[in-house]
Amino acid sequence: MQDVNDIIKEIGADSLELEAQKQVLEQFFTMLNDRVGIALGEQMTDDQLDTFDKVREEGGDEKAFEWLAQNVPEYPNIYRKEFEGLKEEIKEVVADLGATSS
């Protein structure tokens, strides 16, 4: 995973105050988790979704990621695609905010 400072720079939020950077990152990762979840849900059967939910509830995130690696081999590609796409979208929003505040 990429360092958060690198993400801040890439999306152009490095000129924002620290608190604003934290808010941007928090929103970024919330949106990323939502998008990855939706994309994964489209790839999995209902049985897989039920099993994944059970594994996550009983074993936590680490077990859930292990399960994904074994059962959804395209997970890393899905994550990367959503991550890169969201970075580009956020970069545009940050640029627009900078333009309107000038």
N, C-alpha and C positions, 0 to 999 in steps of 0.2 A: 504494500500500500504506500502511496505517496505521502511525504511529509506534509503536515498541515500548512507549514510556512510556505512551501512550494505551491500548494493549492491557492493560498491567499494571493501570492504573486501572480500566478497564472490567470486568475480571474480578475485581476486588476484591483483587488480590494486592499492592497498593501498601503494605500494612502489614507484609508479610513482609520478612525480612532480604534484603539484596541477593543473596546466594548462592541463596536459595530462589526469588527472583524469576527469576534466570537459569535455574534448573532447570525452573521452571514454563514459561517461554518456550521452552526447548529442547524440552520434551515437547509443548507446544502445536504448534510448527511441525513436529515429527516426525509427530504425529498428523494434522495438516492435510495434509501431503504425502501421507501414506498414503491418506487419505480422498479427496483430489482424484484421486490416481492410480487408485483403484478406480472412482470415478465416471466418469473419462475412459475407462477400460478398458471400461466398460459402454456407452459411446457410440461406440466405434471398432470397426471391423472388424478381423479378424486381420491383414490386409494393412497396415492403418493402424498397428496396434500394432507390427508388425515394422519398418515404415518409421520410425516415431517412435523406437524403440529405436536403430536404426541412426544416425539423425540426431543423437540425443543422445550416442551413443558417439563419433561422428566429429566433431561440431561443438560439443559442450558445451551447457550450459543455454541460452545466448542463442539458438543455432540451433534448439534444441528449442522454445523459446517462440515463435520466428518461425513454425516449422512448425505449432504448435498454432493460432496466430492465423489461418493460412491454411486449415487443414484441419479444425479443430474450432471453428467460430464461436461455439459456446455455452460455450467454455472460461471466459471471464470470469464468466459467470453461475454456472457450476458452482463456480468458485473462491469467488465471493462467498457462495453458499449454504452451502458447507461451512465457510467462515471464520466466518460469523455463527452458524451452528448450533453449532460447536465452542466459540466464545466463550461462548455461553449454558450449555453443558454444564460447561465449566471454571469458570464463575462459580458454579454450584451447588456444585461440589466444593469450591472455595475457601471458600464460605460455610459449608458443612458442617464443614470443617476448623476454621474459626474458632469455630464453635459448640461443637465437641467439646473444643477446647483452652481454653475459658473456664471 
